[in-house]
Amino acid sequence: MKNMDIMKLMDDFQSDDSCREALAQLRWPDGVTCPRCQSKDIRNSYTRDQYDCASCGYQFSVTSGTIFHDSHLPLRKWFVAVFLMVEAKKGISANQLKRVLNVSYKTAWYLCHRIRAAMSNGTPELLKGIVEVDETWVGGKTEGMGHGYKGNKAIVVGAAERDGRISLKLIDSADRATLHKFIHANTEPDTEAIYTDEWPAYKGIADEDTKHETVNHSIEQWVNGDVHTNSIENVWSLLKRSIIGSYHKVSVKHLDAYLDELEWRFNNRNNEYLFRDTLLKLIKSENLSYEELIG
């Protein structure tokens, strides 16, 4: 599954059987194992795409206990959806996925969110070295309100390791406590430097291991030697182009899920096995029910 492209996807996964075989190899690289008792004494019920455990009698399939379980959508369509989501730099909308897969909008929307839920990083690896931190407002214009109106907008804070990974999070307030908590939670204690703009809430983040330097955007200072926040601002540009150009509208309720998707895709931008690794995330993720999603 290295360097997957659309033609290779179509050639390698021409049926649900080939998809199941691929999932089985990913889930059990050392041979099929019973999820209940961990026995490897397994009988294959070929007619029902199920396995029978000779030790405890448990019947299961390759999708049992995974995000694919109880899905009526063919696995081939799952694979196409995963490929399109990880390969689209600005993401893909549920409406577009609906047309590509020939499914209802509800099915496409639910499918996208289940895949995004699997992309969630859980406990991320901490950023280190030189880290840029910035916050941005996400949301469209409100008719009749001035340019500075933010009543319909959400605040997102992000950290970008210079030439490395990113961490993004929806926050309630860009105050000192919130921003410092985010930085401490997402960076190594001995991070070399934190670069930010002149926002006062960032003051005091430096310590004996980490220096803090700023650029003053209010006087149009964008770069001061090696100090700048261009990397994280490029991420904001990508996020906003995704919302405007692909999704068109994102609710605050689900914004963190879209941030997880962007984070996963960005942090794996040089990963030749991105498609495979995303399938692995799906196999290891519990199903997200529709009721839980809309509740």
C-alpha positions in Angstrom: 0.0 0.0 0.0 3.0 2.3 -0.6 2.4 5.5 -2.6 -1.3 4.7 -3.2 -2.9 6.4 -6.2 -6.4 6.1 -7.6 -5.5 3.6 -10.4 -3.6 1.4 -7.9 -6.6 1.6 -5.6 -9.0 0.4 -8.3 -6.6 -2.4 -9.4 -5.8 -3.7 -5.9 -9.3 -3.5 -4.4 -11.7 -4.7 -7.1 -14.1 -6.4 -4.7 -15.1 -6.4 -1.0 -13.2 -9.7 -0.7 -9.9 -8.1 -1.6 -10.7 -5.3 0.9 -11.4 -7.8 3.6 -8.1 -9.6 2.8 -6.2 -6.4 3.1 -7.9 -5.5 6.4 -7.1 -9.0 7.8 -3.4 -8.6 6.9 -3.3 -5.2 8.6 -5.2 -6.3 11.7 -3.5 -9.7 12.2 0.0 -9.5 10.6 1.0 -12.6 12.5 -2.1 -14.6 11.6 -5.8 -14.4 12.5 -6.3 -14.1 16.3 -9.5 -14.5 18.3 -10.5 -11.0 19.7 -12.0 -12.7 22.8 -9.4 -15.3 23.9 -6.4 -14.4 21.7 -6.3 -18.0 20.4 -4.8 -18.6 16.9 -6.7 -21.9 16.5 -9.1 -20.4 14.0 -11.4 -22.0 11.4 -12.5 -19.9 8.4 -16.2 -20.0 7.5 -15.7 -19.0 3.8 -19.4 -18.8 3.0 -20.1 -16.1 5.6 -16.9 -14.1 5.7 -16.5 -15.2 9.3 -14.0 -16.9 11.5 -14.7 -19.5 14.2 -12.5 -19.8 17.2 -11.8 -23.4 18.0 -10.8 -22.6 21.6 -13.8 -20.5 22.8 -16.3 -20.9 20.0 -16.5 -17.1 19.3 -17.6 -16.2 15.8 -16.1 -13.0 14.4 -15.2 -11.2 11.1 -12.3 -8.9 10.2 -14.5 -5.9 10.9 -15.8 -7.1 14.3 -15.1 -4.5 17.0 -13.9 -1.9 14.5 -15.3 1.2 13.0 -16.5 -0.9 10.0 -18.7 -3.1 12.1 -22.4 -3.0 11.4 -21.8 -0.7 8.4 -24.0 -1.5 5.4 -21.7 0.4 3.1 -19.5 -1.8 0.9 -15.8 -1.9 2.0 -14.8 -0.7 -1.5 -16.7 2.5 -0.9 -15.0 2.9 2.5 -11.6 2.5 0.9 -12.4 5.1 -1.8 -13.6 7.5 0.9 -10.5 7.1 3.0 -8.3 7.6 -0.1 -10.1 10.8 -1.2 -10.0 12.2 2.4 -6.3 11.7 2.9 -5.2 12.7 -0.6 -7.3 15.9 -0.8 -5.0 18.7 0.5 -8.0 20.9 1.3 -10.3 18.0 2.3 -13.4 16.7 0.5 -17.0 17.7 1.3 -19.7 15.2 2.2 -21.6 16.5 -0.9 -18.7 15.6 -3.2 -18.3 12.2 -1.5 -22.0 11.7 -2.0 -21.7 12.1 -5.7 -18.5 10.0 -6.0 -19.9 7.1 -4.0 -23.5 7.4 -5.2 -24.8 7.4 -1.7 -27.2 9.7 0.2 -25.9 12.9 1.8 -26.6 11.5 5.3 -24.5 8.4 4.5 -21.6 10.5 3.1 -21.7 13.0 6.1 -21.7 10.2 8.6 -19.0 8.3 6.8 -16.7 11.4 6.7 -17.2 12.0 10.5 -16.4 8.3 11.3 -13.2 8.5 9.4 -12.3 11.9 11.0 -13.0 10.4 14.5 -10.4 7.6 13.7 -7.9 10.2 12.6 -7.9 11.8 16.0 -4.4 11.7 17.4 -5.3 10.6 20.9 -2.1 11.3 22.8 0.1 13.2 20.3 3.8 13.3 20.3 5.0 16.5 21.8 6.5 19.2 19.6 10.1 20.3 20.1 12.9 22.5 18.7 11.5 25.8 17.4 7.7 26.0 17.8 5.5 28.7 16.4 2.2 29.4 18.2 -0.7 31.5 17.0 -4.5 31.7 17.3 -7.1 32.5 14.6 -10.8 33.2 14.4 -12.8 30.8 12.2 -16.3 31.7 10.9 -18.0 33.6 8.1 -19.4 37.0 7.8 -22.7 38.0 9.5 -25.1 40.2 7.4 -25.5 43.6 9.0 -22.5 43.3 11.2 -19.2 45.1 10.8 -15.8 43.6 9.8 -14.7 43.2 13.5 -17.8 41.3 14.6 -16.8 37.9 16.2 -20.0 36.8 17.7 -20.4 34.0 15.1 -16.7 33.0 15.2 -14.7 30.3 17.0 -11.1 30.6 18.2 -8.6 28.0 17.2 -5.0 27.8 18.6 -2.2 26.0 16.8 1.4 25.1 17.3 3.8 24.3 14.4 7.1 22.6 14.9 9.5 24.4 12.4 9.5 22.2 9.3 7.7 19.5 11.3 4.3 18.6 12.8 1.4 20.6 14.1 -1.2 20.5 16.9 -4.5 22.3 16.6 -7.3 22.9 19.2 -10.6 24.7 19.5 -10.5 27.0 22.6 -13.1 29.1 24.4 -10.8 32.1 25.0 -7.3 33.3 24.0 -6.4 34.3 27.5 -3.1 33.6 29.3 -4.3 30.5 31.2 -5.7 28.9 28.1 -2.8 29.6 25.8 -0.2 28.6 28.3 -2.0 25.4 29.1 -2.2 24.5 25.3 1.6 25.2 24.9 2.6 23.2 27.9 0.4 20.3 26.8 1.7 20.2 23.3 5.5 21.0 23.5 8.4 19.3 25.1 9.6 20.9 28.4 13.0 21.6 26.9 11.7 23.1 23.6 14.4 25.4 22.3 12.1 28.4 21.5 8.5 29.5 21.3 7.8 32.1 18.6 4.5 34.1 18.7 3.1 37.4 17.8 2.9 40.3 20.3 -0.4 39.1 22.0 0.2 39.8 25.7 -1.3 36.5 26.8 1.8 34.7 25.6 4.1 36.6 28.0 5.7 34.5 30.7 5.8 31.3 28.6 9.7 31.2 28.6 11.6 29.3 31.2 15.2 28.2 31.8 15.0 25.7 28.9 12.9 27.6 26.5 13.2 31.2 25.1 10.2 33.2 23.9 10.5 35.7 21.1 7.9 37.6 19.2 7.2 39.5 16.0 5.0 42.6 16.1 2.2 42.2 13.5 0.5 45.5 14.6 3.4 47.4 13.1 3.6 45.0 10.1 6.7 43.2 11.4 6.4 39.7 10.0 10.0 38.5 10.2 12.7 39.4 12.7 15.8 37.3 11.8 14.8 33.7 12.4 11.7 34.8 14.4 8.4 34.5 12.6 5.0 32.7 12.7 4.8 32.0 8.9 4.6 28.2 9.3 1.5 28.3 11.5 -0.1 31.1 9.5 0.3 28.9 6.4 -1.7 26.2 8.3 -4.4 28.8 8.9 -4.5 29.6 5.2 -4.9 25.9 4.4 -7.7 25.6 7.1 -9.6 28.5 5.8 -9.2 27.5 2.1 -10.6 24.1 3.1 -13.6 25.6 4.8 -14.3 28.1 2.0 -13.4 25.9 -1.0 -14.4 22.4 0.1 -16.7 22.3 3.2 -18.3 25.8 2.7 -19.7 25.6 6.2 -18.4 24.0 9.4 -20.3 24.0 12.7 -18.5 24.8 16.0 -19.7 21.6 17.3 -17.7 19.5 14.8 -14.8 21.9 14.2 -12.4 19.9 16.4 -13.1 16.9 14.1 -12.1 18.9 11.1 -9.0 20.1 12.9 -8.1 16.4 13.7 -8.4 15.6 10.0 -6.2 18.5 8.9 -3.6 17.7 11.6 -3.5 14.0 10.6 -3.1 14.8 6.9 -0.5 17.6 7.5 1.6 15.5 9.9 1.7 12.7 7.4 2.3 14.8 4.3 5.6 12.9 3.6 4.3 9.5 4.6 4.4 7.1 1.7 2.1 4.7 3.6 -0.6 7.3 4.5 -3.5 5.3 3.1 -2.4 2.1 4.9 -1.8 4.0 8.2 -5.2 5.6 8.0 -6.8 2.1 7.5 -4.9 1.0 10.6 -6.4 3.9 12.6 -9.9 2.8 11.4 -9.3 -0.8 12.4 -8.2 0.3 15.9 -11.1 2.7 16.4 -14.4 2.0 17.9 -17.5 2.8 16.0 -19.0 6.3 16.4 -22.7 6.0 16.4 -24.9 8.4 14.5 -26.8 9.2 17.7 -23.6 10.1 19.5 -22.5 12.2 16.5 -25.6 14.4 16.4 -26.4 14.3 20.1 
